């Protein structure tokens, strides 16, 4: 059986074609046209449609690079089905950084959008109708915030068994539960019965080679799992650990942050994980202690912190020792393949 033609942006992509398209976005006040870039790989062989997208905020450089490298490495003859890849959903956010939307709202909270709504709702409507509704599976690529480095991990709704299966297939050590009510994008995917997972790694506005390579391999692992790629997966299989909760520890005072832990490190409640010192006096500083047993999955990378800033993200697990072993094993495998 041969795949059928795919129509996006009034363009017809024939089976066996690889295409770059531009989806028209709402106008700026200058009336200058703006377009969302779309990369398509449409195989001759039938199969699922995988939508991969990044930059809902406009600052997720790792996601942009993951998509571009992945698409450059694959051809239509390599896959079964279709890949629709969008390296930058929020073009406004990318070109107007640090502002994300004209009205300042989060694009992830604008779905499914409105044809006559505000700027974000109009983008969400176009994205939903033109791309999401054509997909079988969706992968969102994200990073931590500016100066907040995140251990590679997957977020998904544990109650959605298809999403949970995709999350395990991605092959990163930590999978964290998120609720559908967290944002309207997840609610939209749920209403359309389209499994969605979010890969988060690294920090905003920076390239991280480890995070990028992990993301590329993870997407390929999923493509093997859903039969889009015929080759077998790597023999190194990670049995990920599942986290129900992640919390940021907030800086109790302003000053200079001295970090005493690393990403992926197992910590105990009450353990020293950092120190905040006053740059203008000779005191020994205030010790920052872990508020629970868990694994460090996020670290603020800037030395200068103000009171109330998020500085350490801790994931909790039923069995922290097992979680630590899984992460350590995964890190060893990453070093061996680097």
C-alpha positions in Angstrom: 0.0 0.0 0.0 1.3 3.5 -0.9 1.0 6.6 1.2 -1.4 9.3 0.0 -0.6 13.0 -0.7 -0.4 15.4 2.3 -1.8 18.9 2.1 -0.4 21.6 4.3 -0.4 25.4 3.7 -2.3 24.7 0.4 0.7 22.8 -0.7 0.5 19.1 -1.8 3.4 17.0 -0.6 3.6 13.8 -2.6 4.7 10.4 -1.1 8.5 10.2 -1.1 9.0 14.0 -0.9 10.8 16.1 1.6 9.7 19.7 1.8 10.1 23.0 3.6 7.0 25.1 4.0 6.0 28.4 5.6 2.7 28.8 7.5 1.3 32.3 7.4 1.0 33.9 10.9 -1.1 36.9 12.0 0.3 40.3 10.8 2.5 42.7 12.9 1.5 46.4 13.1 4.1 47.0 10.4 2.1 44.7 8.1 5.3 42.8 7.5 4.5 39.1 6.7 5.6 36.5 9.3 5.7 32.8 8.7 6.1 29.7 10.9 8.7 27.3 9.4 7.6 23.7 8.8 9.7 20.8 7.7 8.0 17.7 6.2 9.3 14.2 5.5 6.5 12.3 3.7 7.4 8.6 3.0 6.0 6.5 0.2 5.2 3.9 2.9 2.1 4.4 5.1 2.6 4.9 8.8 1.8 7.3 11.7 2.2 11.0 11.5 4.7 12.3 14.1 4.5 16.0 15.0 7.6 17.4 16.6 7.6 21.1 17.7 9.7 23.5 19.8 9.9 27.1 20.9 6.5 27.7 22.3 8.2 30.4 24.3 10.7 31.4 21.6 13.9 30.7 23.6 14.3 26.9 23.4 17.4 26.7 21.3 18.1 23.0 22.0 14.7 22.1 20.5 15.4 24.1 17.4 18.7 22.4 16.9 17.3 18.9 17.6 14.7 19.3 14.9 17.0 20.7 12.3 19.7 18.0 12.8 17.1 15.2 12.9 15.4 16.3 9.6 18.8 16.8 7.9 19.8 13.3 8.8 16.6 11.6 7.6 15.1 11.1 4.1 11.7 10.0 2.9 13.1 6.6 2.0 14.3 6.1 5.6 10.9 6.2 7.3 7.4 4.8 7.3 4.7 7.5 7.7 5.2 11.2 8.0 7.2 13.7 10.1 5.9 17.2 10.6 8.6 19.2 12.3 8.3 22.8 13.5 11.5 24.2 15.0 9.9 27.5 16.0 6.2 27.7 16.8 6.4 31.1 18.5 8.2 33.2 15.8 7.1 36.4 17.6 8.8 35.2 20.8 12.0 34.3 19.0 12.3 37.6 17.2 11.1 39.7 20.2 13.0 38.0 23.0 12.5 38.2 26.0 8.9 39.1 25.2 6.9 36.0 24.3 3.6 37.4 23.1 2.3 40.9 22.3 0.0 40.7 25.3 2.5 38.7 27.4 0.4 35.5 27.7 1.9 32.0 27.5 1.2 30.5 24.1 0.7 27.0 25.7 -2.4 28.5 27.5 -4.0 29.8 24.2 -5.0 26.4 22.8 -7.1 25.3 20.9 -7.2 28.9 19.9 -9.8 31.2 18.2 -9.9 32.3 14.6 -10.9 35.8 15.8 -9.1 35.8 19.2 -6.0 37.6 20.4 -2.6 37.2 18.8 -1.7 34.0 20.8 -5.1 32.5 20.3 -4.9 33.0 16.5 -1.5 31.3 16.3 -2.9 28.4 18.4 -5.9 28.1 16.2 -3.7 28.0 13.0 -1.3 25.4 14.6 -4.2 23.2 15.9 -6.1 23.2 12.6 -3.2 23.0 10.2 -0.9 20.6 12.1 -2.0 19.1 15.3 -5.2 17.6 13.8 -3.1 15.8 11.2 -0.9 14.1 13.7 -1.0 10.7 15.3 1.7 11.4 18.0 3.2 14.6 19.3 6.6 15.5 20.9 7.2 18.9 22.4 10.8 20.0 22.9 11.5 22.4 25.8 14.3 23.6 28.0 14.6 25.1 31.5 14.2 28.8 31.9 17.0 31.3 31.4 20.0 30.2 33.7 18.1 27.1 34.9 19.8 23.9 33.7 17.6 20.9 33.6 18.5 17.2 33.6 17.2 15.5 30.4 13.8 14.1 31.3 10.3 13.5 29.9 7.0 14.9 31.2 3.7 13.2 30.4 0.3 12.4 31.9 0.7 9.1 33.7 -3.0 8.4 33.2 -2.6 8.4 29.4 -1.2 5.0 28.7 -0.1 5.8 25.2 1.8 8.9 26.3 3.4 6.9 29.1 4.5 4.2 26.6 6.0 6.9 24.4 7.8 8.4 27.4 9.4 5.0 28.3 10.4 4.5 24.7 12.3 7.8 24.6 14.9 6.3 27.0 15.9 9.0 29.5 16.2 8.1 33.1 13.5 10.3 34.6 9.8 10.6 33.6 7.7 13.1 35.6 4.0 13.2 35.8 2.1 16.3 34.6 -1.6 16.9 34.8 -3.7 17.7 31.8 -5.1 20.8 33.5 -1.6 22.3 33.6 -2.1 24.1 30.3 -4.6 24.2 27.5 -2.2 22.7 25.0 -2.3 19.4 26.9 -6.1 19.7 27.3 -6.4 20.1 23.5 -4.3 17.0 22.8 -6.3 15.0 25.3 -9.6 16.1 23.7 -8.3 15.0 20.3 -6.9 11.7 21.7 -3.4 12.5 20.5 -0.6 11.3 22.8 1.8 14.1 23.8 5.1 14.0 25.7 7.4 16.8 26.5 11.2 16.5 26.4 13.0 19.0 28.6 16.7 19.5 28.9 19.3 22.2 29.3 18.5 25.9 29.7 16.9 28.6 27.6 19.0 30.6 25.0 21.9 28.1 25.0 23.0 25.1 23.0 23.8 22.0 25.1 25.3 19.2 23.0 24.4 16.5 25.5 20.8 17.6 25.7 20.6 17.9 21.9 22.1 14.5 21.2 19.9 12.9 23.8 16.8 14.5 22.3 17.7 13.3 18.8 18.3 9.7 19.9 15.2 9.8 22.0 13.0 10.8 19.1 14.6 8.0 17.0 13.9 5.6 19.8 10.2 6.5 19.7 10.2 6.2 15.9 11.5 2.7 16.3 8.8 2.0 18.9 5.9 3.2 16.6 7.4 1.4 13.6 8.4 4.6 11.7 12.0 3.4 11.6 12.7 -0.2 10.7 16.0 -0.6 12.4 16.3 -2.0 15.9 17.0 0.2 18.9 20.2 0.4 20.8 21.0 -2.6 23.0 21.5 -0.2 26.0 18.0 -0.1 27.5 17.2 2.1 30.4 14.2 1.3 32.7 13.3 4.8 33.7 12.1 5.9 37.1 8.8 7.7 37.6 8.5 10.9 39.6 5.1 12.2 40.8 6.4 15.5 42.1 9.1 18.1 41.4 9.6 21.2 43.5 12.0 24.2 43.2 13.8 25.3 46.3 13.6 29.1 46.6 16.5 31.4 47.6 16.0 32.5 51.2 18.1 35.6 50.6 19.9 37.4 47.9 23.7 37.2 47.2 26.1 34.8 45.5 25.1 31.2 45.1 27.7 28.5 45.5 26.4 25.2 44.3 27.5 22.1 46.1 25.6 19.4 44.0 25.4 18.3 40.4 22.5 17.4 38.1 21.4 13.8 38.8 22.8 13.6 42.3 20.9 11.8 45.0 20.4 13.9 48.1 18.8 13.5 51.5 16.5 15.9 53.4 18.5 18.4 55.4 21.7 17.8 53.3 23.7 20.9 52.3 23.2 21.6 48.6 24.6 25.1 48.4 25.5 28.4 50.1 24.4 32.0 49.5 26.9 34.6 50.6 26.7 38.3 50.9 29.2 39.8 48.3 29.7 42.9 50.5 30.7 41.3 53.8 32.8 38.5 55.2 30.1 36.4 56.7 30.2 32.6 56.0 26.8 32.8 54.1 23.6 31.0 54.6 23.5 27.3 53.9 20.8 26.0 51.6 19.5 22.6 52.6 17.5 20.0 50.7 13.8 20.1 51.7 13.2 16.4 50.9 14.9 13.2 49.8 15.3 13.0 46.0 17.3 13.7 42.9 18.6 17.1 41.7 17.0 17.7 38.3 17.4 21.4 38.0 20.1 23.9 39.0 20.2 27.7 38.7 23.5 28.4 36.8 23.9 32.1 37.5 26.0 33.0 40.6 24.0 36.1 41.4 20.6 35.3 42.9 17.9 37.5 44.5 15.7 36.5 47.3 12.8 34.4 46.1 14.5 33.1 42.9 14.3 29.4 42.2 17.7 27.8 42.6 17.4 24.0 42.9 14.8 21.6 41.5 14.3 18.3 43.4 12.4 15.3 42.1 11.0 12.9 44.6 10.8 9.1 44.1 9.5 6.2 46.1 12.9 4.6 45.9 15.6 7.3 45.6 18.4 4.8 45.7 17.1 3.0 42.7 16.5 6.3 40.9 20.1 7.3 41.6 21.4 4.0 40.2 19.3 4.4 37.0 20.6 7.9 36.4 24.2 6.9 37.1 23.9 3.9 34.7 22.4 6.2 32.0 25.2 8.8 32.5 27.8 6.0 32.1 26.2 4.9 28.9 26.2 8.5 27.6 29.9 8.8 28.3 30.6 5.5 26.5 28.8 6.6 23.4 30.1 10.2 23.4 
